[in-house]
Amino acid sequence: MYRDPVSSFLPQPSRDAAIRPLRVGMIGIGTVGSGTFRVLARNQAVIAARAGRGIEVTMVAARNLARAQEIVGEGVALTADPMQIATDPDVDVVVEVAGGTGPARDWVLAAIAHGKHVVTANKALLAVHGPEIFAAASAQGVAVMYEGAVAVSIPIVKALREGLTANRIEWVAGIVNGTTNFILSKMRDEGLDFADALAQAQALGYAEADPAFDIEGVDAAHKTALLAANAFGMPVRFADAQVEGITALQRIDVACAEQLGFRVKLLGVARRRSNEGEDGVELRVQPALVPATHLLAQVNGSMNGIMVKADAAGVTMYYGAGAGSEQTASAVIADLVDVARLDGTHAGQRVPHTGFHAHAVRELPVLPRAAVRSAHYLRVPVQAATDIAAVADLLAAQRLPVRQLVLANGPADATPQVLVLTESALQSAVDLALHALQASPVVAGPVIALRVETLED
């Protein structure tokens, strides 16, 4: 009898009808939650075909029940108490998209204690409480999935945990906050000051009314800490990250970077290094100069871009939307599909929460700021253009290796600015040189220093 070779691989209706759908309880029905509900409803057939079973939202917790009713319609139970979802025996998996680190921790731990899998897009929750949550989930034999917590539409967690599993990762670096990237793009393209670019971002909905987590680098640090854990097999160490935002960045430095052939980006960097024989990890978020020809320099607007350097695969790059309702929903639902496939799988055979099984996780130290090594950009305001020679002599006396030293382009009546690009040097050596410059009588104001990241293969 003829058998269609294609249809033989498709799910058979008689068999699938006996498989119970995955029952989802959702905490939060805001931007991400509503997007998740819409995409699940719109693409239910293709999602079920990939998951091997249906995925249904059966209960939603929300502060505004009337608004939630408008989104989910009939057939979905509503509650104002998230803990009801975390403990309901008819919920298989809890999707936490409400945000925050206080109550969300309690809801997630309660769900785990009641034997439920958890999917979350809450990077702050995992950056602060990740080790506790992952340990609890391992003890209960349930999974915690969080692809939507890092870089939204980019499947970077899956890439690190699965696609690059054969590799020793050397570094992960990238633009992981869409708000700050939008602001920096506006400062470069339109010559705006930081405050004006931020106002545009808020008017267009790219920045919150209180944008502190974004512009101070905290959001990017949450994500970078999670990436480092997946890349290097270390615990999530957000508290040890060196974090610097873009609030102090000046329009003149964006323009001077362009003059030198660079663009300024807020980068999250996790790099494994050996410091005097001791294994350690650089874990930092800072505005940095990137060569204008580099792929990351082409990531503009609210987009995200991440690069990974691995010993076997080499450099790989991942690009996609850094914000958005359905963009985040795409990652949340991908995690739900993974959960739907877990039935009958022993916990020890699943992909570990951070890519490394618990017995293999290592307490790699985060290197202190003084031990970080990179090239630097310096902008030195001087009394007169002829003082460029004095700046060169002073840096030579400090033994700071210099690659380039020029005067900035600018109006003839403006304060002359000496622009310096250094070779790679320890931060401690750069700090000593900055102190010496600032004490020099030829220097006419604060010396500005930014890292230079070439991210070479």
DRENDO-712250 format. One record per residue (C-alpha): residue in three letters; x, y, z. Coordinates in pm, whole numbers, padded with zeros to 5 digits, always signed. Example, Ala and Ser with C-alpha at 12.3 -4.5 7.8 and 13.67 -1.06 7.14 Angstrom:
BEGIN
ALA+01230-00450+00780;SER+01367-00106+00714;
This chain:
BEGIN
MET+00000+00000+00000;TYR+00135+00346-00092;ARG+00240+00562+00206;ASP+00290+00937+00156;PRO+00648+01002+00281;VAL+00559+01358+00385;SER+00229+01300+00564;SER+00378+01009+00754;PHE+00586+01258+00953;LEU+00291+01486+01039;PRO+00089+01447+01360;GLN-00199+01205+01310;PRO-00539+01339+01429;SER-00644+01020+01603;ARG-00325+01010+01809;ASP-00313+01385+01890;ALA-00675+01389+02004;ALA-00575+01185+02308;ILE-00304+01426+02419;ARG-00422+01683+02672;PRO-00328+02045+02590;LEU-00068+02217+02804;ARG-00262+02433+03049;VAL-00107+02774+03102;GLY-00170+03014+03388;MET-00049+03366+03309;ILE+00047+03624+03569;GLY+00022+03964+03401;ILE-00166+04059+03086;GLY+00013+04381+02995;THR+00231+04438+02690;VAL+00401+04097+02693;GLY+00107+03899+02830;SER-00141+04035+02578;GLY+00106+03973+02294;THR+00154+03615+02411;PHE-00221+03556+02421;ARG-00267+03700+02071;VAL+00012+03498+01910;LEU-00102+03175+02079;ALA-00454+03230+01946;ARG-00346+03334+01597;ASN-00087+03059+01543;GLN-00241+02781+01752;ALA-00233+02523+01472;VAL+00134+02564+01379;ILE+00232+02588+01747;ALA+00050+02262+01825;ALA+00211+02096+01524;ARG+00554+02187+01658;ALA+00480+02117+02023;GLY+00299+01789+01962;ARG+00003+01913+02168;GLY-00208+02222+02206;ILE-00110+02509+02435;GLU-00401+02689+02603;VAL-00417+02981+02845;THR-00674+02869+03101;MET-00630+03131+03375;VAL-00498+03487+03393;ALA-00411+03702+03696;ALA-00440+04077+03644;ARG-00485+04394+03844;ASN-00747+04528+03602;LEU-00990+04241+03549;ALA-01217+04439+03314;ARG-00928+04513+03080;ALA-00809+04152+03103;GLN-01157+04031+03007;GLU-01146+04247+02693;ILE-00816+04084+02591;VAL-00887+03715+02664;GLY-01263+03701+02605;GLU-01473+03411+02733;GLY-01342+03074+02841;VAL-01041+03198+03042;ALA-01070+03220+03419;LEU-00965+03552+03572;THR-00830+03628+03917;ALA-00678+03924+04097;ASP-00460+03690+04304;PRO-00144+03565+04127;MET-00087+03311+04402;GLN-00407+03136+04296;ILE-00245+03061+03960;ALA+00081+02952+04123;THR-00103+02692+04334;ASP-00392+02582+04110;PRO-00368+02205+04044;ASP-00522+02249+03697;VAL-00237+02473+03578;ASP+00065+02292+03427;VAL+00293+02588+03364;VAL+00301+02942+03503;VAL+00396+03226+03270;GLU+00519+03521+03479;VAL+00521+03844+03277;ALA+00424+04090+03549;GLY+00780+04201+03626;GLY+00952+04308+03946;THR+01167+04114+04191;GLY+00960+04102+04512;PRO+00615+03945+04472;ALA+00727+03779+04146;ARG+00985+03578+04341;ASP+00715+03452+04576;TRP+00482+03356+04290;VAL+00753+03171+04101;LEU+00881+02984+04406;ALA+00522+02887+04498;ALA+00461+02757+04146;ILE+00781+02552+04163;ALA+00688+02415+04507;HIS+00357+02299+04357;GLY+00539+02112+04079;LYS+00475+02358+03797;HIS+00712+02459+03522;VAL+00777+02833+03492;VAL+00828+03056+03188;THR+00929+03416+03252;ALA+01045+03722+03061;ASN+01156+03886+03386;LYS+01530+03945+03359;ALA+01548+04142+03686;LEU+01391+03854+03878;LEU+01645+03602+03749;ALA+01941+03837+03775;VAL+01867+03895+04144;HIS+01709+03564+04250;GLY+01817+03328+03972;PRO+02039+03094+04178;GLU+01765+03044+04437;ILE+01496+02989+04174;PHE+01706+02749+03965;ALA+01802+02546+04273;ALA+01438+02517+04381;ALA+01334+02410+04030;SER+01607+02146+04014;ALA+01501+02007+04351;GLN+01140+01978+04230;GLY+01231+01841+03888;VAL+01063+02127+03700;ALA+01196+02367+03437;VAL+01242+02744+03442;MET+01257+02893+03091;TYR+01351+03255+03018;GLU+01438+03314+02652;GLY+01220+03628+02653;ALA+01425+03781+02936;VAL+01731+03849+02717;ALA+01726+04039+02386;VAL+01356+03970+02326;SER+01325+03821+01976;ILE+01684+03691+01954;PRO+01711+03323+02065;ILE+02046+03385+02231;VAL+01985+03170+02540;LYS+01904+02870+02322;ALA+02208+02946+02106;LEU+02440+02941+02407;ARG+02280+02644+02584;GLU+02224+02424+02278;GLY+02359+02552+01946;LEU+02708+02626+02084;THR+02718+02346+02340;ALA+03034+02195+02190;ASN+03231+02516+02237;ARG+03437+02686+02500;ILE+03297+03037+02494;GLU+03559+03311+02510;TRP+03332+03616+02517;VAL+02979+03739+02469;ALA+02926+04107+02390;GLY+02650+04314+02249;ILE+02376+04572+02247;VAL+02102+04430+02468;ASN+01897+04740+02554;GLY+01687+04892+02278;THR+01608+05217+02461;THR+01970+05325+02501;ASN+02056+05217+02148;PHE+01774+05435+02016;ILE+01903+05731+02220;LEU+02263+05684+02101;SER+02148+05651+01740;LYS+01961+05982+01769;MET+02260+06153+01931;ARG+02478+06045+01639;ASP+02236+06088+01348;GLU+02073+06414+01457;GLY+02342+06564+01680;LEU+02109+06569+01980;ASP+02207+06610+02342;PHE+02130+06315+02569;ALA+01828+06488+02727;ASP+01669+06568+02390;ALA+01726+06216+02258;LEU+01575+06070+02576;ALA+01269+06293+02537;GLN+01221+06160+02183;ALA+01251+05802+02307;GLN+00986+05868+02572;ALA+00753+06039+02324;LEU+00774+05737+02091;GLY+00726+05483+02370;TYR+01080+05343+02358;ALA+01156+05472+02708;GLU+00944+05460+03023;ALA+00841+05770+03216;ASP+01108+05659+03465;PRO+01383+05527+03235;ALA+01647+05478+03508;PHE+01692+05100+03464;ASP+01759+05151+03092;ILE+01974+05464+03084;GLU+02177+05371+03393;GLY+02270+05036+03238;VAL+02093+04818+03497;ASP+01864+04642+03247;ALA+02162+04559+03025;ALA+02353+04431+03329;HIS+02066+04198+03423;LYS+02081+04046+03076;THR+02461+04032+03060;ALA+02475+03845+03393;LEU+02236+03583+03253;LEU+02441+03554+02933;ALA+02762+03506+03133;ALA+02606+03225+03336;ASN+02505+03044+03017;ALA+02837+03111+02844;PHE+03080+03015+03120;GLY+02896+02779+03355;MET+02905+03021+03647;PRO+02627+03135+03881;VAL+02434+03449+03791;ARG+02648+03728+03939;PHE+02459+04049+03866;ALA+02562+04206+04197;ASP+02930+04188+04092;ALA+02885+04349+03750;GLN+03048+04685+03674;VAL+02767+04904+03548;GLU+02786+05244+03380;GLY+02499+05400+03188;ILE+02483+05675+02927;THR+02344+05965+03134;ALA+02683+06140+03148;LEU+02759+06088+02779;GLN+02803+06415+02590;ARG+02720+06499+02232;ILE+03081+06609+02174;ASP+03211+06260+02250;VAL+02968+06100+02006;ALA+03097+06346+01739;CYS+03463+06292+01830;ALA+03417+05916+01811;GLU+03286+05964+01456;GLN+03593+06173+01370;LEU+03815+05884+01480;GLY+03613+05624+01285;PHE+03408+05486+01574;ARG+03052+05484+01703;VAL+02942+05487+02065;LYS+02729+05193+02183;LEU+02619+05077+02526;LEU+02773+04729+02541;GLY+02724+04442+02776;VAL+03050+04244+02786;ALA+03117+03907+02946;ARG+03472+03789+02875;ARG+03660+03498+03026;ARG+04017+03587+03110;SER+04313+03465+03311;ASN+04446+03729+03548;GLU+04791+03637+03676;GLY+04709+03267+03655;GLU+04364+03295+03815;ASP+04052+03226+03612;GLY+03811+03517+03610;VAL+03537+03684+03411;GLU+03494+04043+03304;LEU+03129+04129+03363;ARG+03050+04487+03269;VAL+02812+04727+03098;GLN+02957+05054+02967;PRO+02930+05298+02678;ALA+03217+05211+02446;LEU+03362+05306+02109;VAL+03313+05040+01840;PRO+03480+05069+01495;ALA+03230+05222+01251;THR+03285+04929+01013;HIS+03207+04668+01280;LEU+02878+04477+01252;LEU+02765+04596+01595;ALA+02813+04956+01484;GLN+02540+04894+01224;VAL+02284+04798+01491;ASN+02073+05114+01514;GLY+01746+05238+01657;SER+01585+05007+01911;MET+01741+04693+01763;ASN+01966+04454+01956;GLY+02278+04272+01839;ILE+02491+04013+02020;MET+02819+03851+01921;VAL+02968+03533+02066;LYS+03330+03419+02027;ALA+03373+03045+02062;ASP+03676+02828+02008;ALA+03521+02596+01749;ALA+03240+02798+01590;GLY+03439+03122+01582;VAL+03241+03447+01596;THR+02865+03428+01551;MET+02623+03721+01553;TYR+02256+03747+01647;TYR+02038+04042+01549;GLY+01676+04130+01615;ALA+01419+04351+01781;GLY+01508+04467+02130;ALA+01154+04543+02239;GLY+00794+04478+02144;SER+00484+04293+02254;GLU+00472+04013+01999;GLN+00850+04004+01961;THR+00877+03910+02330;ALA+00577+03679+02294;SER+00767+03487+02026;ALA+01035+03397+02282;VAL+00783+03321+02559;ILE+00590+03081+02334;ALA+00911+02913+02218;ASP+00972+02833+02585;LEU+00616+02703+02621;VAL+00672+02471+02325;ASP+00984+02337+02497;VAL+00781+02278+02813;ALA+00511+02100+02613;ARG+00775+01857+02487;LEU+00899+01765+02836;ASP+00637+01504+02925;GLY+00807+01172+02994;THR+01154+01329+02994;HIS+01362+01269+03306;ALA+01475+01594+03469;GLY+01840+01491+03442;GLN+01810+01462+03064;ARG+01673+01814+03009;VAL+01870+02120+02905;PRO+02001+02268+03235;HIS+01873+02608+03345;THR+02198+02785+03261;GLY+02334+02530+03014;PHE+02558+02349+03266;HIS+02444+02079+03506;ALA+02455+02186+03870;HIS+02757+01972+03962;ALA+02959+02143+03683;VAL+02877+02505+03771;ARG+03194+02685+03883;GLU+03230+02986+04110;LEU+03437+03187+03864;PRO+03534+03521+04020;VAL+03431+03844+03853;LEU+03748+04045+03788;PRO+03768+04381+03968;ARG+03756+04698+03762;ALA+04131+04763+03799;ALA+04208+04424+03638;VAL+04000+04480+03324;ARG+04216+04530+03015;SER+04103+04724+02707;ALA+04191+05012+02478;HIS+04058+05358+02571;TYR+03943+05683+02415;LEU+04044+05998+02604;ARG+03921+06350+02539;VAL+04152+06603+02701;PRO+04049+06972+02695;VAL+04363+07188+02687;GLN+04452+07556+02721;ALA+04591+07582+02366;ALA+04622+07359+02061;THR+04999+07352+02106;ASP+04949+07168+02436;ILE+04897+06848+02239;ALA+05273+06789+02275;ALA+05249+06821+02652;VAL+04968+06565+02661;ALA+05178+06324+02454;ASP+05477+06369+02686;LEU+05267+06316+02996;LEU+05116+05992+02863;ALA+05461+05869+02766;ALA+05584+05944+03117;GLN+05294+05733+03251;ARG+05393+05453+03010;LEU+05043+05438+02869;PRO+05075+05304+02511;VAL+04917+05543+02261;ARG+04790+05441+01917;GLN+04661+05780+01797;LEU+04670+06139+01923;VAL+04500+06423+01732;LEU+04315+06750+01781;ALA+03938+06735+01760;ASN+03762+06914+01477;GLY+03564+07210+01604;PRO+03507+07586+01598;ALA+03822+07798+01618;ASP+03695+07978+01929;ALA+03612+07656+02119;THR+03832+07499+02386;PRO+04088+07278+02205;GLN+04033+06906+02263;VAL+04308+06646+02234;LEU+04173+06306+02133;VAL+04369+05999+02236;LEU+04327+05634+02142;THR+04535+05404+02362;GLU+04647+05052+02304;SER+04506+04783+02532;ALA+04603+04849+02894;LEU+04494+04757+03244;GLN+04232+04989+03389;SER+04464+05058+03683;ALA+04727+05201+03445;VAL+04467+05411+03264;ASP+04340+05548+03597;LEU+04692+05659+03694;ALA+04735+05838+03362;LEU+04396+06008+03401;HIS+04495+06130+03746;ALA+04820+06273+03610;LEU+04642+06444+03321;GLN+04384+06600+03548;ALA+04658+06746+03768;SER+04843+06904+03474;PRO+04819+07285+03432;VAL+04772+07249+03056;VAL+04444+07062+03102;ALA+04144+07296+03091;GLY+03863+07076+03225;PRO+03750+06723+03309;VAL+03922+06448+03111;ILE+03670+06207+02958;ALA+03753+05838+02919;LEU+03556+05566+02738;ARG+03651+05209+02656;VAL+03728+05103+02300;GLU+03600+04756+02206;THR+03721+04618+01873;LEU+03574+04268+01940;GLU+03813+04108+01698;ASP+03792+03744+01592;
